[in-house]
Amino acid sequence: MPRSLSHPENHLVARIGWLRAAVLGANDGIVSTASLIVGVAASAAATPEIAIAGVAGLVAGAMSMAAGEYVSVSSQSDTENADLARETGELRDDPVGELDELTQIYVSRGLERELATQVAIQLTARDALGAHARDELGISAVTAARPVQAALTSAVTFAIGAAMPLMMVFVVPADLLIAFVSGASLIFLGVLGAIGARAGGANVWRGAARVAFWGAAAMALTAGIGTLFGQAV
């Protein structure tokens, strides 16, 4: 029995905008801050120095994530707007050619030409730019770039992720700090990977494993650097 129009499906792709930024921010917050703490601790630095380094890493990282996401997603938004402006001009200057182009798109997707022509005419009459944006350019309300949303989401989730390993500095003895931060961070990363995979409809165990693997590699590398130089990095 077909699904009623009054009960629309909630597709996971609708989460793609904020989910990518959230997972990236939280993952980077945990990995970078835990790696920084482990690296500084491995250099035999005192607890206050480790704490200062961790807090500085949290603040700088959150700001960096916000700025990076805003700039990169703004570039995507600028590209989308430029394409839409060009499409608007083409619809104004050559409406017949644009109608034929839209018809051809539907034919290539499997519709008979007569039906494709009818669909193109009706969609053009209702919202010509929307039809071309969606079917020719691949731009829709779901996937459209949102720079502010991406920046805020990344900054907040980075700070939350960074706070997790940073808390260990204040509650764990200095001689156990490396082991506790590393172990706890791997658990945090595994949980984050599982949550991200679950929210995105992917395999939970695969998501947890891949995030934990790269986190372990990053912490091992910075611990080696800290031990090698024997000073705060």
Secondary structure, DSSP 8 states (H G I E B T S, - for coil): ----TTS----GGGGHHHHHHHHHHHHHHHHHHHHHHHHHHHTT--HHHHHHHHHHHHHHHHHHHHHHHHHHHHHHHHHHHHHHHHHHHHHHH-HHHHHHHHHHHHHHTT--HHHHHHHHHHHHHHHHHHHHHHHTS---TTT---HHHHHHHHHHHHHHHHHHHHHHHHHS-GGGHHHHHHHHHHHHHHHHHHHHHHHHTS-HHHHHHHHHHHHHHHHHHHHHHHHHH-S--
